[in-house]
Amino acid sequence: MPILDLNGDQFHYHVDDFSDPWRQDHPIMLHHAAGGNLHRWRPWVPTLARHRQVVRFDMRGHAGTRKSLGDPFDLADLAGDIARVMDGLGMDKTHLVGASAGGIVSLRFAHDHPDRLLSLTLVASTPKLAQMGANMDAAPWRGILEQQGTRAWLLADTDKRFGPDTPDEVVQWYADEGSKTAASEVIALQGCLLAADLTPLLPDIAVPTLILGASHDDITPVEIQHLMAEQMPDAQLELIEGVGHNMKVEIPDALADRTLRFVNEVDARL
């Protein structure tokens, strides 16, 4: 398991690159969601890595990246971890893709480290996790996590997380991967994210941004997707039908292809 040692903090990471060796295109970094890990991006890698270096890592406290149990999460520190991983791998700038909670961290990174960022792609994300749809209630999450664990939490409301045509084996794989992260860490991260509101920062995030949202997503509802598109100076919104909040594992090929085209468009403007 590749481990990056950053002043005593050890981050599990992968770097994939099957691009033409004579090209020098900018890399893409992928940031996973709460209760996830770098393997959630596995289906995206073939499309992206054929053309660019792709970097993914486990967020602190998740799967192969540890933190001291009981230590709180801090959103600025999580965003800073992106910069630290980039430094450890010798990356100056990157195109950043964040999904769900990973998008929240990526939004904070875009605000705090704009000089390190070339573009931002948000997949089913939000600047304010507490502002969910009317049909979504986060109140039971903590109890499920405490009593049954991360896997059970991820399976508790799959109708809110996946589209109706998602194969059961995809849902089970998604939950199995989530079980690699302790429920206590998910609870701590949720507390951090539910208390955060990045909405006031949106007008200051001027990096080219692609917002990919599901038309029916109670966790990151469509009105939030429109809000980001309206408030961010250089953002474009695309809403996708027939998928749920976890669309990045439902339609990975389509989303990876759309992200790659966006990244290429941004680089062509540089």
Backbone as CSV, one residue per row, in Angstrom:
resi,resn,N_x,N_y,N_z,CA_x,CA_y,CA_z,C_x,C_y,C_z
1,MET,0.855,-1.193,0.000,0.000,0.000,0.000,0.889,1.240,0.000
2,PRO,0.819,2.081,-1.040,1.674,3.275,-1.091,1.311,4.266,0.014
3,ILE,2.305,4.672,0.779,2.102,5.593,1.888,3.012,6.805,1.704
4,LEU,2.426,7.982,1.857,3.168,9.229,1.796,3.334,9.751,3.212
5,ASP,4.569,9.855,3.687,4.844,10.327,5.041,5.057,11.833,5.008
6,LEU,4.162,12.555,5.655,4.215,14.017,5.672,4.402,14.481,7.105
7,ASN,5.645,14.594,7.507,5.981,15.020,8.866,5.275,14.170,9.924
8,GLY,5.296,12.863,9.706,4.718,11.955,10.670,3.292,11.535,10.376
9,ASP,2.577,12.302,9.544,1.239,11.906,9.113,1.380,11.056,7.859
10,GLN,0.758,9.890,7.870,0.906,8.963,6.761,-0.384,8.869,5.962
11,PHE,-0.298,9.237,4.693,-1.449,9.265,3.799,-1.345,8.130,2.788
12,HIS,-2.387,7.334,2.721,-2.486,6.306,1.681,-2.876,6.996,0.378
13,TYR,-2.114,6.731,-0.674,-2.368,7.413,-1.948,-2.093,6.473,-3.114
14,HIS,-2.634,6.817,-4.273,-2.323,6.156,-5.537,-2.040,7.221,-6.589
15,VAL,-1.100,6.947,-7.454,-0.850,7.774,-8.637,-0.923,6.862,-9.850
16,ASP,-1.777,7.201,-10.803,-1.923,6.441,-12.042,-1.642,7.367,-13.219
17,ASP,-0.875,6.887,-14.171,-0.526,7.718,-15.324,-0.209,6.821,-16.523
18,PHE,-1.111,6.802,-17.482,-0.909,6.059,-18.719,-0.984,7.005,-19.921
19,SER,-0.658,8.261,-19.664,-0.691,9.262,-20.719,0.525,9.123,-21.627
20,ASP,0.469,9.778,-22.772,1.604,9.763,-23.689,2.794,10.434,-23.024
21,PRO,3.953,9.788,-22.996,5.092,10.325,-22.245,5.631,11.635,-22.783
22,TRP,5.314,11.974,-24.017,5.824,13.233,-24.581,4.906,14.423,-24.266
23,ARG,3.773,14.146,-23.606,2.879,15.231,-23.225,3.148,15.653,-21.790
24,GLN,2.917,16.913,-21.485,3.145,17.449,-20.141,1.876,18.140,-19.634
25,ASP,0.771,17.414,-19.648,-0.492,17.991,-19.202,-0.559,18.034,-17.677
26,HIS,-1.355,18.955,-17.165,-1.502,19.100,-15.725,-2.254,17.907,-15.127
27,PRO,-1.930,17.517,-13.900,-2.573,16.353,-13.270,-3.984,16.661,-12.792
28,ILE,-4.682,15.574,-12.467,-6.017,15.644,-11.874,-5.956,14.969,-10.512
29,MET,-6.502,15.630,-9.497,-6.582,15.037,-8.163,-8.046,14.772,-7.833
30,LEU,-8.321,13.604,-7.245,-9.679,13.184,-6.903,-9.822,13.089,-5.386
31,HIS,-10.877,13.702,-4.856,-11.101,13.721,-3.403,-12.442,13.062,-3.094
32,HIS,-12.411,11.997,-2.290,-13.603,11.197,-2.025,-14.490,11.810,-0.946
33,ALA,-15.614,11.138,-0.697,-16.636,11.624,0.227,-16.461,11.039,1.622
34,ALA,-17.323,11.452,2.542,-17.310,10.932,3.912,-17.607,9.436,3.900
35,GLY,-16.820,8.678,4.662,-17.000,7.241,4.695,-16.496,6.541,3.450
36,GLY,-15.780,7.267,2.595,-15.250,6.683,1.369,-13.754,6.463,1.456
37,ASN,-13.157,6.230,0.316,-11.720,6.109,0.212,-11.328,6.245,-1.249
38,LEU,-10.055,6.152,-1.531,-9.593,6.391,-2.901,-10.135,5.365,-3.899
39,HIS,-10.545,4.180,-3.427,-11.048,3.165,-4.344,-12.423,3.515,-4.913
40,ARG,-13.122,4.454,-4.274,-14.407,4.893,-4.834,-14.225,5.490,-6.236
41,TRP,-13.017,5.982,-6.517,-12.731,6.587,-7.818,-12.205,5.578,-8.833
42,ARG,-12.044,4.337,-8.431,-11.430,3.341,-9.304,-12.019,3.331,-10.719
43,PRO,-13.353,3.358,-10.910,-13.887,3.301,-12.276,-13.564,4.536,-13.122
44,TRP,-13.189,5.635,-12.476,-12.845,6.851,-13.219,-11.433,6.787,-13.803
45,VAL,-10.583,5.987,-13.194,-9.157,6.037,-13.509,-8.839,5.700,-14.969
46,PRO,-9.422,4.655,-15.565,-9.055,4.356,-16.957,-9.273,5.519,-17.917
47,THR,-10.397,6.214,-17.769,-10.683,7.338,-18.662,-9.709,8.489,-18.441
48,LEU,-9.480,8.832,-17.180,-8.647,9.999,-16.887,-7.158,9.716,-17.062
49,ALA,-6.698,8.568,-16.566,-5.258,8.299,-16.520,-4.674,8.002,-17.893
50,ARG,-5.504,7.690,-18.868,-4.976,7.521,-20.223,-4.453,8.841,-20.772
51,HIS,-4.913,9.951,-20.220,-4.558,11.255,-20.755,-3.782,12.138,-19.779
52,ARG,-3.893,11.847,-18.466,-3.252,12.694,-17.462,-2.858,11.866,-16.244
53,GLN,-1.902,12.400,-15.501,-1.606,11.798,-14.208,-2.799,12.001,-13.290
54,VAL,-3.193,10.939,-12.586,-4.332,10.990,-11.679,-3.849,10.658,-10.266
55,VAL,-4.147,11.535,-9.324,-3.730,11.372,-7.933,-4.977,11.247,-7.076
56,ARG,-5.001,10.256,-6.209,-6.096,10.101,-5.247,-5.510,9.657,-3.916
57,PHE,-6.152,10.059,-2.839,-5.657,9.676,-1.519,-6.825,9.513,-0.558
58,ASP,-6.591,8.732,0.495,-7.590,8.584,1.546,-7.528,9.800,2.470
59,MET,-8.664,10.447,2.638,-8.760,11.558,3.576,-8.346,11.101,4.975
60,ARG,-7.792,12.005,5.749,-7.373,11.633,7.105,-8.540,11.012,7.876
61,GLY,-8.228,9.957,8.639,-9.241,9.247,9.397,-10.009,8.218,8.598
62,HIS,-9.707,8.093,7.305,-10.457,7.193,6.438,-9.564,6.079,5.894
63,ALA,-10.058,4.854,5.989,-9.413,3.673,5.391,-7.930,3.624,5.732
64,GLY,-7.049,3.834,4.731,-5.618,3.678,4.950,-4.888,4.889,5.474
65,THR,-5.576,6.003,5.713,-4.956,7.201,6.276,-5.487,7.394,7.690
66,ARG,-4.629,7.242,8.655,-5.066,7.277,10.054,-4.974,8.682,10.641
67,LYS,-5.673,8.869,11.731,-5.488,10.032,12.590,-5.746,9.581,14.014
68,SER,-5.360,10.381,14.971,-5.575,10.014,16.371,-7.062,9.992,16.673
69,LEU,-7.553,8.855,17.163,-8.971,8.748,17.480,-9.358,9.801,18.514
70,GLY,-10.466,10.443,18.252,-10.945,11.469,19.171,-10.539,12.876,18.771
71,ASP,-9.506,13.001,17.923,-9.135,14.332,17.449,-10.244,14.870,16.551
72,PRO,-10.621,16.126,16.717,-11.684,16.677,15.860,-11.197,16.903,14.438
73,PHE,-12.151,16.971,13.533,-11.847,17.370,12.162,-11.980,18.877,12.049
74,ASP,-11.153,19.467,11.211,-11.196,20.896,10.941,-11.163,21.076,9.429
75,LEU,-12.118,21.842,8.897,-12.249,21.946,7.449,-11.027,22.593,6.803
76,ALA,-10.464,23.603,7.452,-9.269,24.246,6.908,-8.097,23.266,6.876
77,ASP,-7.989,22.421,7.906,-6.921,21.429,7.935,-7.119,20.377,6.847
78,LEU,-8.364,19.964,6.620,-8.644,18.988,5.569,-8.281,19.553,4.203
79,ALA,-8.605,20.834,3.988,-8.204,21.482,2.740,-6.685,21.581,2.657
80,GLY,-6.060,21.860,3.791,-4.607,21.932,3.817,-3.947,20.607,3.499
81,ASP,-4.639,19.488,3.820,-4.094,18.173,3.489,-3.915,18.002,1.990
82,ILE,-4.806,18.590,1.211,-4.661,18.516,-0.249,-3.349,19.164,-0.661
83,ALA,-3.080,20.338,-0.117,-1.826,21.031,-0.437,-0.622,20.228,0.038
84,ARG,-0.733,19.590,1.198,0.384,18.815,1.730,0.676,17.599,0.851
85,VAL,-0.372,16.918,0.405,-0.165,15.778,-0.493,0.455,16.254,-1.806
86,MET,-0.030,17.376,-2.318,0.564,17.921,-3.536,2.050,18.209,-3.340
87,ASP,2.388,18.834,-2.229,3.793,19.136,-1.949,4.617,17.852,-1.855
88,GLY,4.058,16.853,-1.170,4.778,15.599,-1.001,5.032,14.876,-2.308
89,LEU,4.172,15.114,-3.297,4.322,14.473,-4.602,4.944,15.402,-5.640
90,GLY,5.358,16.588,-5.208,6.006,17.517,-6.116,5.069,18.158,-7.118
91,MET,3.804,18.341,-6.737,2.805,18.937,-7.628,2.665,20.424,-7.316
92,ASP,2.777,21.254,-8.342,2.616,22.693,-8.173,1.150,23.089,-8.246
93,LYS,0.474,22.686,-9.317,-0.941,22.995,-9.529,-1.673,21.737,-9.962
94,THR,-2.991,21.738,-9.789,-3.773,20.576,-10.172,-5.179,20.987,-10.585
95,HIS,-5.827,20.107,-11.320,-7.275,20.137,-11.504,-7.859,19.263,-10.401
96,LEU,-8.823,19.775,-9.655,-9.334,19.083,-8.475,-10.784,18.667,-8.692
97,VAL,-11.083,17.403,-8.359,-12.440,16.869,-8.447,-12.843,16.386,-7.060
98,GLY,-13.947,16.901,-6.540,-14.415,16.502,-5.219,-15.853,16.036,-5.270
99,ALA,-16.139,14.939,-4.579,-17.492,14.381,-4.559,-18.093,14.505,-3.173
100,SER,-19.321,15.005,-3.101,-20.071,15.111,-1.847,-19.234,15.845,-0.795
101,ALA,-18.922,15.199,0.326,-18.105,15.856,1.350,-16.730,16.234,0.808
102,GLY,-16.210,15.426,-0.119,-14.945,15.781,-0.748,-15.044,17.065,-1.544
103,GLY,-16.247,17.357,-2.039,-16.461,18.630,-2.720,-16.473,19.799,-1.754
104,ILE,-16.984,19.569,-0.549,-16.955,20.621,0.463,-15.511,20.971,0.808
105,VAL,-14.704,19.936,1.036,-13.280,20.165,1.308,-12.620,20.855,0.121
106,SER,-12.991,20.453,-1.086,-12.396,21.040,-2.288,-12.796,22.505,-2.455
107,LEU,-14.027,22.833,-2.096,-14.442,24.243,-2.121,-13.584,25.074,-1.174
108,ARG,-13.342,24.551,0.015,-12.504,25.276,0.967,-11.071,25.392,0.444
109,PHE,-10.580,24.344,-0.191,-9.244,24.405,-0.790,-9.198,25.474,-1.880
110,ALA,-10.234,25.543,-2.703,-10.270,26.540,-3.783,-10.228,27.957,-3.223
111,HIS,-10.839,28.148,-2.067,-10.818,29.469,-1.432,-9.475,29.757,-0.780
112,ASP,-8.925,28.767,-0.081,-7.720,28.996,0.714,-6.433,28.913,-0.097
113,HIS,-6.451,28.150,-1.188,-5.231,27.915,-1.973,-5.496,28.129,-3.465
114,PRO,-6.012,29.276,-3.858,-6.379,29.471,-5.268,-5.191,29.381,-6.223
115,ASP,-3.996,29.676,-5.718,-2.803,29.638,-6.567,-2.381,28.218,-6.914
116,ARG,-2.955,27.216,-6.234,-2.586,25.827,-6.501,-3.584,25.133,-7.429
117,LEU,-4.622,25.852,-7.834,-5.747,25.221,-8.510,-5.937,25.760,-9.928
118,LEU,-6.173,24.823,-10.869,-6.440,25.171,-12.265,-7.923,25.092,-12.583
119,SER,-8.603,24.133,-12.011,-10.049,24.009,-12.182,-10.607,23.197,-11.027
120,LEU,-11.931,23.291,-10.873,-12.632,22.579,-9.810,-13.851,21.897,-10.418
121,THR,-14.007,20.616,-10.144,-15.209,19.891,-10.542,-15.874,19.365,-9.277
122,LEU,-17.141,19.700,-9.101,-17.909,19.299,-7.929,-18.952,18.278,-8.351
123,VAL,-18.942,17.123,-7.712,-19.871,16.040,-8.046,-20.812,15.832,-6.865
124,ALA,-22.085,16.205,-7.059,-23.086,16.048,-5.992,-22.575,16.637,-4.683
125,SER,-22.178,17.892,-4.724,-21.612,18.522,-3.539,-22.441,19.732,-3.124
126,THR,-21.943,20.449,-2.123,-22.708,21.528,-1.521,-21.783,22.423,-0.704
127,PRO,-22.096,23.708,-0.565,-21.347,24.541,0.368,-21.897,24.479,1.789
128,LYS,-23.058,23.812,1.956,-23.697,23.780,3.280,-24.441,22.453,3.432
129,LEU,-23.788,21.472,4.026,-24.378,20.142,4.149,-25.673,20.164,4.950
130,ALA,-25.771,21.069,5.901,-26.975,21.120,6.738,-28.214,21.511,5.942
131,GLN,-28.027,22.115,4.779,-29.161,22.550,3.960,-29.537,21.438,2.978
132,MET,-30.161,20.402,3.497,-30.582,19.271,2.670,-32.009,19.469,2.191
133,GLY,-32.464,18.542,1.348,-33.827,18.596,0.852,-34.836,18.229,1.928
134,ALA,-36.085,18.530,1.658,-37.139,18.313,2.646,-37.324,16.836,2.982
135,ASN,-36.971,15.956,2.067,-37.157,14.522,2.286,-35.949,13.843,2.924
136,MET,-34.957,14.635,3.315,-33.746,14.058,3.898,-33.593,14.527,5.326
137,ASP,-33.396,13.597,6.238,-33.222,13.918,7.657,-31.913,13.302,8.127
138,ALA,-30.952,14.140,8.494,-29.653,13.646,8.953,-29.654,13.277,10.433
139,ALA,-30.739,13.549,11.124,-30.778,13.313,12.568,-30.492,11.859,12.962
140,PRO,-31.013,10.875,12.224,-30.753,9.477,12.640,-29.347,8.986,12.313
141,TRP,-28.577,9.727,11.549,-27.281,9.232,11.090,-26.383,8.817,12.258
142,ARG,-26.279,9.684,13.260,-25.366,9.401,14.364,-25.741,8.104,15.083
143,GLY,-27.033,7.918,15.346,-27.471,6.722,16.041,-27.160,5.453,15.260
144,ILE,-27.381,5.480,13.954,-27.081,4.313,13.125,-25.583,4.027,13.143
145,LEU,-24.780,5.057,13.023,-23.333,4.878,13.034,-22.856,4.318,14.370
146,GLU,-23.372,4.863,15.463,-22.936,4.413,16.790,-23.354,2.974,17.066
147,GLN,-24.544,2.602,16.653,-25.087,1.299,17.017,-24.771,0.201,16.010
148,GLN,-24.638,0.581,14.711,-24.521,-0.453,13.680,-23.276,-0.315,12.804
149,GLY,-22.639,0.841,12.814,-21.415,0.993,12.055,-21.589,1.690,10.718
150,THR,-20.463,1.915,10.055,-20.448,2.701,8.818,-21.204,2.007,7.692
151,ARG,-21.026,0.700,7.575,-21.679,-0.010,6.479,-23.198,0.111,6.574
152,ALA,-23.728,-0.083,7.762,-25.176,0.008,7.957,-25.678,1.417,7.675
153,TRP,-24.892,2.416,8.063,-25.286,3.809,7.793,-25.397,4.055,6.294
154,LEU,-24.455,3.557,5.538,-24.459,3.774,4.093,-25.616,3.037,3.409
155,LEU,-26.073,1.949,4.031,-27.175,1.176,3.445,-28.542,1.623,3.953
156,ALA,-28.561,2.497,4.957,-29.830,2.831,5.627,-30.784,3.625,4.744
157,ASP,-30.252,4.418,3.836,-31.116,5.239,2.984,-30.615,5.210,1.534
158,THR,-30.438,4.006,1.024,-29.905,3.874,-0.334,-30.835,4.485,-1.378
159,ASP,-32.129,4.570,-1.069,-33.049,5.199,-2.014,-32.748,6.687,-2.174
160,LYS,-32.082,7.292,-1.167,-31.694,8.700,-1.255,-30.302,8.863,-1.874
161,ARG,-29.538,7.785,-1.888,-28.151,7.865,-2.346,-27.952,7.371,-3.776
162,PHE,-28.859,6.522,-4.256,-28.695,5.917,-5.574,-29.958,6.086,-6.409
163,GLY,-29.757,6.083,-7.724,-30.885,6.076,-8.630,-31.567,4.720,-8.643
164,PRO,-32.792,4.647,-9.179,-33.585,3.413,-9.097,-33.023,2.248,-9.898
165,ASP,-32.152,2.514,-10.859,-31.640,1.450,-11.725,-30.250,0.958,-11.318
166,THR,-29.768,1.382,-10.157,-28.430,0.977,-9.724,-28.411,-0.505,-9.348
167,PRO,-27.506,-1.294,-9.931,-27.423,-2.724,-9.565,-27.073,-2.895,-8.092
168,ASP,-27.627,-3.942,-7.482,-27.389,-4.168,-6.057,-25.915,-4.405,-5.761
169,GLU,-25.179,-5.032,-6.691,-23.763,-5.288,-6.426,-22.972,-3.988,-6.312
170,VAL,-23.410,-2.938,-7.004,-22.752,-1.635,-6.881,-22.995,-1.071,-5.477
171,VAL,-24.222,-1.172,-5.013,-24.575,-0.661,-3.689,-23.801,-1.424,-2.608
172,GLN,-23.710,-2.738,-2.748,-23.010,-3.536,-1.749,-21.512,-3.235,-1.745
173,TRP,-20.923,-3.065,-2.916,-19.493,-2.702,-2.996,-19.252,-1.359,-2.338
174,TYR,-20.124,-0.409,-2.613,-20.031,0.923,-2.024,-20.056,0.834,-0.491
175,ALA,-20.951,0.009,0.048,-21.044,-0.134,1.502,-19.835,-0.873,2.064
176,ASP,-19.365,-1.888,1.365,-18.191,-2.628,1.822,-16.970,-1.718,1.920
177,GLU,-16.782,-0.862,0.930,-15.660,0.072,0.972,-15.804,1.039,2.144
178,GLY,-17.031,1.463,2.402,-17.265,2.359,3.521,-16.936,1.741,4.863
179,SER,-17.078,0.427,4.973,-16.822,-0.253,6.247,-15.357,-0.198,6.649
180,LYS,-14.474,0.232,5.736,-13.053,0.349,6.057,-12.755,1.574,6.918
181,THR,-13.748,2.428,7.108,-13.581,3.629,7.934,-14.421,3.499,9.200
182,ALA,-13.805,3.767,10.340,-14.496,3.639,11.623,-15.676,4.597,11.716
183,ALA,-16.761,4.116,12.309,-17.946,4.950,12.464,-17.652,6.211,13.262
184,SER,-16.772,6.120,14.240,-16.440,7.300,15.056,-15.823,8.406,14.210
185,GLU,-15.052,8.028,13.199,-14.444,9.032,12.323,-15.496,9.683,11.429
186,VAL,-16.438,8.893,10.957,-17.515,9.445,10.134,-18.364,10.406,10.956
187,ILE,-18.652,10.037,12.192,-19.424,10.908,13.071,-18.703,12.229,13.290
188,ALA,-17.411,12.147,13.558,-16.635,13.372,13.797,-16.591,14.249,12.557
189,LEU,-16.424,13.645,11.392,-16.386,14.428,10.156,-17.746,15.054,9.880
190,GLN,-18.811,14.300,10.087,-20.145,14.858,9.882,-20.386,16.060,10.773
191,GLY,-19.942,15.982,12.026,-20.108,17.120,12.927,-19.428,18.362,12.392
192,CYS,-18.234,18.175,11.849,-17.493,19.288,11.257,-18.231,19.863,10.058
193,LEU,-18.676,18.995,9.158,-19.274,19.452,7.909,-20.671,20.030,8.103
194,LEU,-21.448,19.441,9.011,-22.794,19.958,9.249,-22.762,21.335,9.898
195,ALA,-21.666,21.668,10.565,-21.537,22.987,11.204,-20.987,24.042,10.240
196,ALA,-20.504,23.609,9.091,-19.842,24.536,8.166,-20.831,25.143,7.181
197,ASP,-20.582,26.385,6.827,-21.355,27.066,5.778,-20.375,27.867,4.920
198,LEU,-20.082,27.337,3.739,-19.137,27.995,2.832,-19.832,28.925,1.841
199,THR,-21.145,29.093,1.987,-21.889,29.938,1.046,-21.298,31.344,0.923
200,PRO,-20.906,31.997,2.034,-20.342,33.347,1.885,-19.033,33.381,1.086
201,LEU,-18.360,32.238,0.945,-17.085,32.202,0.225,-17.263,32.051,-1.281
202,LEU,-18.449,31.629,-1.716,-18.640,31.289,-3.123,-18.263,32.409,-4.095
203,PRO,-18.640,33.681,-3.838,-18.283,34.729,-4.807,-16.785,34.939,-4.959
204,ASP,-16.007,34.473,-3.998,-14.556,34.653,-4.049,-13.837,33.471,-4.699
205,ILE,-14.576,32.432,-5.056,-13.962,31.262,-5.683,-14.103,31.426,-7.194
206,ALA,-13.060,31.966,-7.805,-13.133,32.374,-9.207,-12.560,31.346,-10.170
207,VAL,-12.050,30.235,-9.685,-11.475,29.220,-10.555,-12.574,28.640,-11.451
208,PRO,-12.254,28.291,-12.699,-13.257,27.630,-13.553,-13.811,26.387,-12.867
209,THR,-15.138,26.298,-12.787,-15.776,25.239,-12.010,-16.876,24.569,-12.810
210,LEU,-16.858,23.244,-12.797,-17.928,22.437,-13.373,-18.711,21.807,-12.226
211,ILE,-20.000,22.084,-12.177,-20.867,21.545,-11.140,-21.724,20.452,-11.758
212,LEU,-21.549,19.234,-11.290,-22.322,18.090,-11.761,-23.266,17.673,-10.652
213,GLY,-24.550,17.823,-10.890,-25.536,17.508,-9.862,-26.590,16.542,-10.376
214,ALA,-27.209,15.822,-9.467,-28.332,14.946,-9.804,-29.623,15.749,-9.668
215,SER,-30.505,15.579,-10.618,-31.752,16.350,-10.607,-32.614,16.043,-9.397
216,HIS,-32.465,14.837,-8.845,-33.248,14.455,-7.666,-32.281,13.912,-6.617
217,ASP,-31.783,14.804,-5.784,-30.789,14.450,-4.770,-31.140,15.194,-3.492
218,ASP,-31.625,14.469,-2.506,-32.059,15.109,-1.261,-30.902,15.473,-0.350
219,ILE,-29.717,14.906,-0.582,-28.566,15.221,0.264,-27.930,16.526,-0.172
220,THR,-27.744,16.704,-1.468,-27.246,17.972,-2.019,-28.264,18.431,-3.069
221,PRO,-29.350,19.042,-2.623,-30.506,19.294,-3.486,-30.221,20.253,-4.634
222,VAL,-31.115,20.204,-5.613,-30.898,20.930,-6.858,-30.833,22.441,-6.640
223,GLU,-31.558,22.956,-5.653,-31.510,24.403,-5.416,-30.116,24.842,-4.961
224,ILE,-29.416,23.962,-4.267,-28.043,24.263,-3.855,-27.115,24.267,-5.061
225,GLN,-27.370,23.374,-6.008,-26.561,23.345,-7.221,-26.718,24.653,-8.008
226,HIS,-27.936,25.119,-8.103,-28.181,26.393,-8.784,-27.550,27.557,-8.017
227,LEU,-27.615,27.515,-6.694,-27.012,28.579,-5.888,-25.521,28.689,-6.169
228,MET,-24.822,27.542,-6.191,-23.390,27.581,-6.470,-23.117,28.151,-7.857
229,ALA,-23.890,27.731,-8.828,-23.687,28.200,-10.195,-23.906,29.702,-10.311
230,GLU,-24.854,30.209,-9.522,-25.160,31.646,-9.564,-24.132,32.474,-8.806
231,GLN,-23.602,31.934,-7.715,-22.723,32.710,-6.840,-21.251,32.652,-7.251
232,MET,-20.834,31.572,-7.892,-19.426,31.426,-8.262,-19.190,32.100,-9.611
233,PRO,-18.152,32.927,-9.739,-17.965,33.766,-10.927,-17.779,33.014,-12.237
234,ASP,-17.178,31.825,-12.203,-16.864,31.113,-13.444,-17.305,29.662,-13.326
235,ALA,-18.613,29.476,-13.061,-19.136,28.130,-12.846,-20.192,27.788,-13.875
236,GLN,-20.236,26.514,-14.239,-21.283,26.001,-15.122,-21.909,24.789,-14.469
237,LEU,-23.222,24.679,-14.596,-23.975,23.613,-13.934,-24.568,22.667,-14.964
238,GLU,-24.425,21.364,-14.688,-25.077,20.340,-15.492,-25.802,19.390,-14.548
239,LEU,-27.111,19.258,-14.750,-27.931,18.361,-13.936,-28.218,17.094,-14.721
240,ILE,-28.154,15.972,-14.029,-28.261,14.674,-14.678,-29.478,13.944,-14.130
241,GLU,-30.271,13.385,-15.039,-31.485,12.682,-14.666,-31.201,11.198,-14.396
242,GLY,-32.049,10.592,-13.565,-32.049,9.153,-13.396,-30.974,8.592,-12.486
243,VAL,-30.216,9.468,-11.823,-29.166,9.014,-10.921,-29.382,9.653,-9.553
244,GLY,-28.660,9.138,-8.558,-28.795,9.652,-7.206,-27.550,10.379,-6.744
245,HIS,-27.488,10.599,-5.448,-26.378,11.335,-4.859,-25.029,10.688,-5.168
246,ASN,-24.997,9.379,-5.226,-23.740,8.674,-5.494,-23.546,8.388,-6.975
247,MET,-23.892,9.341,-7.786,-23.808,9.128,-9.227,-22.383,8.864,-9.702
248,LYS,-21.383,9.248,-8.916,-20.015,9.014,-9.370,-19.690,7.522,-9.461
249,VAL,-20.438,6.684,-8.703,-20.250,5.237,-8.841,-21.355,4.602,-9.686
250,GLU,-22.390,5.357,-10.002,-23.449,4.858,-10.880,-23.076,4.998,-12.351
251,ILE,-22.564,6.159,-12.717,-22.230,6.437,-14.124,-20.797,6.982,-14.210
252,PRO,-19.818,6.213,-13.759,-18.443,6.723,-13.707,-17.865,7.072,-15.068
253,ASP,-18.150,6.269,-16.083,-17.568,6.529,-17.405,-18.048,7.865,-17.957
254,ALA,-19.346,8.106,-17.846,-19.903,9.349,-18.382,-19.370,10.563,-17.633
255,LEU,-19.285,10.478,-16.310,-18.821,11.624,-15.526,-17.322,11.853,-15.701
256,ALA,-16.546,10.773,-15.769,-15.110,10.928,-16.001,-14.847,11.550,-17.363
257,ASP,-15.597,11.112,-18.372,-15.430,11.684,-19.711,-15.794,13.164,-19.722
258,ARG,-16.886,13.521,-19.040,-17.288,14.940,-19.005,-16.257,15.767,-18.257
259,THR,-15.732,15.233,-17.171,-14.700,15.943,-16.409,-13.448,16.141,-17.246
260,LEU,-13.034,15.120,-17.963,-11.833,15.225,-18.796,-12.014,16.288,-19.875
261,ARG,-13.179,16.328,-20.498,-13.418,17.344,-21.517,-13.374,18.747,-20.916
262,PHE,-13.923,18.901,-19.724,-13.880,20.195,-19.054,-12.449,20.601,-18.741
263,VAL,-11.670,19.690,-18.196,-10.282,19.967,-17.870,-9.496,20.359,-19.126
264,ASN,-9.739,19.650,-20.205,-9.056,19.993,-21.466,-9.444,21.387,-21.937
265,GLU,-10.724,21.738,-21.778,-11.187,23.071,-22.173,-10.496,24.164,-21.340
266,VAL,-10.362,23.893,-20.044,-9.707,24.870,-19.171,-8.242,25.029,-19.566
267,ASP,-7.554,23.923,-19.779,-6.137,24.003,-20.157,-5.946,24.732,-21.486
268,ALA,-6.909,24.595,-22.379,-6.809,25.272,-23.673,-6.899,26.781,-23.523
269,ARG,-7.467,27.241,-22.396,-7.603,28.680,-22.139,-6.379,29.263,-21.450
270,LEU,-5.499,28.397,-20.958,-4.344,28.896,-20.203,-3.299,29.526,-21.131
